[in-house]
Amino acid sequence: MTSGAANSPAGNDPNRRARSRGGGWWTSLILGLALLLIYSANARDLGTDDTVATTLLPLAFVRGDGLTLDRFPIVLQSGPAELPPFVVRSRGHIVSRYPVAPALVILPLVAPQVLLMDRIRAGWDRDPTRLMMECKWMAKRSMGVLMALAAVWLHRVMLGLGLRRTAVPAVLSAFLGSDLWTHASQALWQHGPAALALIAAMGLLYPGPRTRRRLLLAGVATAGLFAVRLVDTLLAAVIVAWVVRSEPRRRAWFLPAPVLGVAVLLAYNLWTFGAITGGQAALEALHPQIHGVDGMWSGRFLEGAMGTLFSPNRGLFIFSPWVAVALGVAAVPAVARRLAAQGLITWLLAALVPYFLILSKYSVWWGGHCFGPRYWIDVMPLFAIMFAFGLEWMLAHSRALLMLSTLTVVFSIAVHGIGAFRYPTTWNQSPANVDLHHERLWDWRDTELARCLIEEPQ
């Protein structure tokens, strides 16, 4: 026998949505605070060379340098005049080849920390070693706060969808049982701000009344999505298409921010790098040297598809098996019908298919030196929503599947907890660099997770 809640399309009931959006604030806040404490508990920085330039940019901005890194040559240079590949000299300035938007997103969180350091430890940034260390800690603290806020917002979105019983476990599954913990909350990668922008766009557009103000802010969030991370232009385009179709009379309030964002981004990329993709093209050109591949799209599709899902060292279903359960339960007719009625979210869930195809064909599908399936971080909020709907069905129809889901969540959180406290190890480099010896990605006998259990963190 099924409950009335299971039989009624709660996600489509406007009265229930209104009640859900208006309640549960204490739960949302406690959830956010708990995650912030967990993200801070390891007291370690998990950034890499890829995050260095973006980590320094907020300090440069506070010091009045804008988007240039001219004050950090000693920190950046590995030789007398040699710059690392993630920065380049352009028009007489040192600039980051990575998108600068993530640094601007956390600037309001970093700036007060810089001003406080100036007050209590004047001259702290004169020593290159101390400067880099403090900037990393500022970025880590800021990203912990940002991801806790993202979790709170996603929880509010789920309450608005009528998912009161399953919102908390689904949010915890995503924000502790994925690389949202081990990467996004630990250093200034692009993925964290991208996930926040996606959640913000969803929360402002669906469910709920789409006022002019909400449409305007949703446009800003959508602009941030593609400005932060180039591959997420796909998700931004889906959001734009949905708004144009569903709000023909008020889309003028939404569109200015994405249009202006595209114009500003293209202008910056062309002015600074002479290419519409910015510094990304130069970074991709380094793949043969750094990653041992022929080019950006030279990867074999089947290998990439299997790898990004099932590799023992990078597979999504290996590091976060709850996602596999979410996808499986989404095929249940009752769940599929509810998901199909979710407007914008339905469109974004459909976008996961081309997103998967892009990752599968991308030659460096494993994401370089990292922990787990880093490239899936941006869309984890979508998997969480899918999982929440699946959990509601399981609560009413299948205790056995609910138990299996619980086990996968516990396993996922344990895996990423190990990563947060024990990664990095020597695995990426020993006995051979995984970026050049790709067969190691499929080694079940010597896995990155196993190394985390037996080695001291590097």
C-alpha positions in Angstrom: 0.0 0.0 0.0 1.3 3.5 -0.9 0.9 6.7 1.0 -1.1 9.6 -0.2 2.1 11.6 -0.6 3.5 9.0 -2.9 0.3 9.1 -5.1 -0.1 12.8 -5.4 2.3 14.9 -7.5 3.6 16.9 -4.5 6.2 18.6 -6.6 3.4 20.1 -8.7 1.2 21.3 -5.8 1.6 25.1 -5.5 0.2 25.2 -2.0 2.6 22.6 -0.7 5.5 24.3 -2.5 4.6 27.6 -0.9 4.5 26.0 2.6 7.9 24.2 1.9 9.6 27.4 0.8 8.5 29.3 3.8 9.5 26.6 6.4 12.5 24.6 7.4 14.9 27.5 7.7 16.4 26.2 10.9 17.1 22.9 9.2 18.7 24.7 6.3 20.9 26.8 8.6 22.0 23.9 10.8 22.8 21.9 7.6 25.0 24.7 6.3 26.8 25.2 9.6 27.4 21.5 10.0 28.9 21.3 6.5 31.1 24.3 7.1 32.5 22.7 10.2 33.1 19.4 8.3 34.8 21.2 5.5 37.1 23.0 7.9 37.9 20.0 10.1 40.8 18.6 8.0 42.8 21.9 8.4 44.6 21.3 5.1 44.8 22.9 1.7 44.0 20.6 -1.2 44.8 23.0 -4.1 47.2 22.2 -6.9 49.1 24.3 -9.4 45.9 24.7 -11.3 44.4 26.8 -8.4 47.5 29.0 -7.7 46.7 31.9 -10.0 43.1 32.1 -9.1 44.0 32.0 -5.4 46.3 35.0 -5.8 43.8 37.1 -7.8 41.6 38.3 -5.0 44.6 39.7 -3.1 45.7 41.4 -6.4 42.3 42.9 -6.7 42.2 44.2 -3.2 45.6 45.8 -3.7 44.3 47.7 -6.7 46.0 45.6 -9.4 42.7 44.5 -11.1 43.0 41.2 -12.9 46.8 41.1 -13.2 49.3 39.2 -11.2 52.3 41.5 -11.7 53.1 41.7 -7.9 53.7 38.0 -7.7 56.6 37.1 -10.0 58.7 35.6 -7.2 55.7 33.4 -6.1 54.9 32.3 -9.6 58.2 31.9 -11.3 60.0 28.5 -11.2 63.2 30.1 -12.6 64.8 33.5 -13.1 62.3 34.4 -15.9 60.2 31.3 -16.3 56.5 31.4 -15.7 54.4 28.2 -15.1 51.9 27.2 -17.8 48.9 28.5 -15.9 49.9 32.1 -16.3 51.3 34.1 -19.3 52.6 37.6 -20.1 50.1 39.6 -22.1 50.2 43.3 -23.0 53.0 43.8 -20.4 51.2 42.1 -17.5 51.1 38.6 -15.9 47.6 37.2 -16.3 46.0 33.9 -15.5 45.1 31.6 -18.3 42.2 30.2 -16.3 38.9 32.0 -16.0 39.1 34.9 -13.5 35.4 34.8 -12.6 35.9 32.3 -9.7 38.2 34.8 -8.0 35.6 37.6 -8.4 32.9 35.3 -6.9 34.8 34.8 -3.7 36.3 38.3 -3.5 33.6 39.5 -1.0 34.7 36.7 1.3 38.5 37.1 0.8 38.6 40.9 1.0 37.7 41.1 4.7 40.3 38.5 5.5 43.0 40.5 3.7 42.0 43.7 5.5 42.1 41.8 8.9 45.6 40.4 8.1 46.8 43.9 7.2 45.6 45.2 10.6 46.9 42.4 12.8 50.0 41.4 10.9 51.2 44.3 8.8 53.6 43.3 6.1 52.4 39.7 6.0 52.5 39.6 2.2 56.1 40.7 1.8 57.4 37.1 2.3 56.5 35.0 -0.7 56.2 31.8 1.2 53.9 33.3 3.9 51.9 35.2 1.2 51.1 32.0 -0.7 50.3 30.1 2.5 47.9 32.8 3.7 46.2 33.2 0.4 45.6 29.5 0.2 44.0 29.5 3.6 41.8 32.5 2.7 40.6 30.7 -0.4 40.0 27.5 1.6 37.9 29.3 4.2 36.0 31.2 1.6 35.2 28.1 -0.5 34.0 26.3 2.6 31.6 29.1 3.3 30.6 29.2 -0.4 29.8 25.5 -0.6 27.9 25.6 2.7 25.8 28.4 1.3 25.3 26.4 -1.9 24.1 23.4 0.2 21.6 25.7 2.0 20.3 27.0 -1.3 19.9 23.6 -2.8 18.0 22.5 0.3 15.7 25.4 -0.1 15.2 24.5 -3.8 14.3 20.9 -2.8 11.8 22.1 -0.2 10.2 24.2 -2.9 9.8 21.0 -4.9 7.9 19.4 -2.0 10.8 17.1 -1.1 10.7 17.8 2.6 11.5 14.2 3.8 14.4 13.6 1.5 16.0 17.0 1.0 18.5 16.7 3.8 19.8 13.2 2.9 20.0 14.2 -0.8 22.0 17.4 0.0 24.4 15.5 2.3 24.9 12.8 -0.4 26.0 15.5 -2.8 28.0 17.8 -0.6 29.8 15.1 1.4 29.6 12.1 -0.9 31.2 13.7 -3.9 34.1 15.9 -4.9 32.1 18.9 -3.8 33.8 18.0 -0.5 37.2 16.9 -1.5 37.8 19.6 -4.2 35.2 22.3 -4.4 35.1 23.1 -0.6 38.9 22.9 -0.2 40.5 25.2 -2.7 39.6 27.7 -5.4 38.7 25.4 -8.3 36.3 26.5 -10.9 33.8 23.8 -9.9 32.5 25.2 -6.7 31.4 28.6 -8.0 30.0 26.8 -11.1 27.8 24.5 -8.8 26.7 27.5 -6.8 25.7 29.4 -10.0 23.7 26.4 -11.2 21.9 26.1 -7.9 21.2 29.9 -7.8 19.8 29.9 -11.4 17.5 26.9 -10.5 16.4 28.4 -7.2 15.6 31.8 -8.7 13.7 30.4 -11.7 12.0 27.2 -10.5 9.9 26.6 -8.6 8.2 29.7 -7.4 6.9 33.0 -8.9 9.3 34.4 -11.5 9.3 38.1 -10.6 11.2 40.6 -12.6 13.8 40.8 -9.8 14.2 37.0 -9.7 14.5 36.9 -13.5 17.2 39.6 -13.4 19.2 37.8 -10.7 18.8 34.5 -12.5 20.3 36.1 -15.6 23.3 37.1 -13.5 23.7 33.5 -12.1 23.5 32.1 -15.6 26.1 34.5 -16.9 28.3 33.4 -14.0 27.8 29.8 -14.9 29.6 30.1 -18.3 32.0 32.8 -17.1 33.3 30.5 -14.4 33.7 27.4 -16.4 33.7 27.1 -20.2 32.1 23.6 -20.5 29.1 24.8 -18.5 28.1 27.0 -21.4 26.0 24.0 -22.3 24.0 24.3 -19.0 23.8 28.1 -19.4 22.4 27.7 -22.9 19.7 25.3 -21.6 18.7 27.7 -19.0 18.5 30.6 -21.5 16.4 28.4 -23.9 14.0 27.5 -21.1 13.5 31.1 -20.0 13.0 32.3 -23.6 10.4 29.6 -24.1 8.6 29.8 -20.8 8.7 33.6 -20.2 8.2 35.2 -23.6 6.8 38.4 -22.1 9.3 38.9 -19.3 12.5 37.4 -20.8 13.8 40.9 -21.4 14.5 41.0 -17.6 16.5 37.8 -17.8 18.5 38.2 -21.0 20.6 41.4 -20.4 23.0 39.7 -17.9 23.8 36.7 -20.1 24.1 38.9 -23.2 26.3 41.4 -21.4 28.3 38.6 -19.8 29.0 37.0 -23.2 30.1 40.4 -24.5 32.4 41.2 -21.6 33.9 37.7 -21.6 34.6 37.7 -25.3 36.1 41.2 -25.1 38.4 40.2 -22.3 39.5 37.0 -24.0 40.1 38.7 -27.3 41.9 41.6 -25.7 44.1 39.6 -23.4 44.7 36.3 -25.3 43.6 37.0 -28.9 41.1 34.1 -28.8 37.4 33.8 -27.9 38.1 30.9 -25.6 40.7 33.0 -23.7 43.7 31.2 -22.2 41.9 27.8 -22.4 43.2 27.2 -26.0 46.8 27.6 -24.8 46.2 25.3 -21.9 44.6 22.7 -24.1 47.6 22.9 -26.5 49.8 21.7 -23.6 48.0 18.3 -23.5 50.4 16.4 -25.6 53.3 17.5 -23.4 51.6 17.2 -20.0 49.0 14.5 -20.5 50.4 12.4 -23.3 47.4 12.8 -25.6 47.3 14.1 -29.2 44.8 16.9 -28.7 41.7 18.1 -26.9 39.3 15.8 -28.7 41.6 13.0 -29.6 40.3 10.6 -26.9 38.5 7.4 -27.7 34.9 7.8 -26.8 34.2 4.4 -25.3 37.3 4.5 -23.2 36.4 8.0 -21.9 32.8 6.9 -21.2 33.8 3.8 -19.3 36.6 5.7 -17.5 34.6 8.7 -16.3 32.0 6.3 -14.8 33.9 3.1 -13.8 37.6 3.8 -13.5 38.8 2.5 -10.1 40.7 5.8 -9.7 38.4 8.3 -11.4 35.0 6.7 -11.9 31.9 8.6 -10.8 30.1 5.3 -9.9 33.1 4.1 -7.9 33.6 7.2 -5.8 30.0 8.3 -5.6 27.8 5.1 -6.2 24.7 6.9 -4.9 24.6 8.6 -8.3 24.2 5.2 -10.0 21.3 4.5 -7.7 19.8 7.9 -8.5 20.0 7.3 -12.2 18.6 3.8 -11.8 15.6 4.8 -9.7 14.9 7.7 -12.1 13.9 5.1 -14.7 11.1 3.9 -12.5 7.9 5.2 -14.2 6.5 7.0 -11.2 9.8 8.8 -10.5 10.3 9.5 -14.2 6.8 11.1 -14.4 7.6 13.4 -11.5 11.0 14.4 -12.9 9.4 15.1 -16.3 7.0 17.6 -14.7 9.8 19.8 -13.2 10.2 22.4 -15.9 13.7 23.9 -15.9 15.1 21.0 -13.9 13.8 18.5 -16.4 15.6 20.4 -19.1 18.8 20.5 -17.1 18.6 16.7 -16.3 18.3 16.1 -20.1 21.4 18.2 -20.6 23.3 15.6 -18.5 23.4 13.4 -21.7 25.4 15.8 -23.9 27.4 16.7 -20.8 28.4 13.0 -20.4 29.2 12.8 -24.2 31.5 15.8 -23.9 33.4 14.4 -20.9 33.6 11.0 -22.6 35.2 12.4 -25.8 37.5 14.8 -24.0 41.0 13.4 -24.2 41.9 14.1 -20.5 38.7 12.7 -19.1 40.4 11.8 -15.8 41.1 15.5 -14.9 44.9 15.3 -14.3 46.2 15.0 -10.7 43.1 15.0 -8.5 41.0 12.8 -6.3 38.1 11.1 -8.0 35.8 12.3 -10.8 36.5 16.0 -10.6 34.8 16.9 -13.8 31.4 15.8 -12.5 31.4 18.3 -9.6 29.5 21.0 -11.4 26.4 18.9 -12.0 26.2 17.2 -8.7 23.3 19.4 -7.6 21.2 17.8 -10.5 22.1 14.3 -9.4 21.1 15.3 -5.8 17.6 16.5 -7.0 17.2 13.3 -8.9 18.2 11.3 -5.9 15.7 13.1 -3.6 12.8 12.2 -5.9 14.1 8.6 -6.0 14.3 8.5 -2.2 10.7 9.6 -1.9 9.6 6.7 -4.1 11.8 4.2 -2.2 10.4 5.3 1.2 7.0 4.3 -0.1 7.7 1.3 -2.2 11.1 -0.4 -1.6 12.8 -0.7 1.8 15.4 -3.0 0.3 16.4 -0.4 -2.3 16.3 2.3 0.4 18.8 0.3 2.4 21.0 -0.2 -0.6 20.8 3.6 -1.2 21.8 4.2 2.4 24.8 2.0 2.1 26.0 3.7 -1.1 25.7 7.1 0.6 27.6 6.0 3.6 30.3 4.5 1.4 30.5 7.7 -0.7 30.9 9.9 2.3 33.5 7.6 3.8 35.5 7.6 0.5 35.5 11.4 0.3 36.2 11.8 4.0 39.3 9.7 3.4 40.2 11.9 0.5 39.6 15.1 2.5 41.9 14.0 5.3 44.4 11.7 3.6 44.8 13.0 0.0 47.2 13.6 -1.7 49.4 10.6 -1.7 52.2 9.5 -4.0 49.7 7.7 -6.3 49.5 10.3 -9.1 53.3 10.2 -9.5 54.5 6.8 -8.4 55.4 4.3 -9.9 54.8 6.5 -12.9 53.0 9.7 -13.7 49.3 8.9 -14.3 49.0 11.7 -16.8 51.5 9.9 -19.1 50.7 6.3 -18.1 47.0 6.1 -18.5 46.8 2.3 -17.9 47.2 3.2 -14.2 43.7 4.6 -14.2 42.4 1.1 -14.5 44.7 -0.5 -11.9 42.4 -2.2 -9.3 45.3 -3.6 -7.3 47.0 -0.2 -6.7 44.3 2.5 -6.3 44.5 6.0 -5.1 42.0 5.3 -2.3 44.1 2.4 -1.1 47.2 4.7 -1.0 45.2 7.2 1.1 44.7 4.4 3.7 48.3 3.3 4.0 50.4 6.4 3.3 50.9 9.7 5.1 49.4 12.7 3.2 52.0 14.4 1.1 
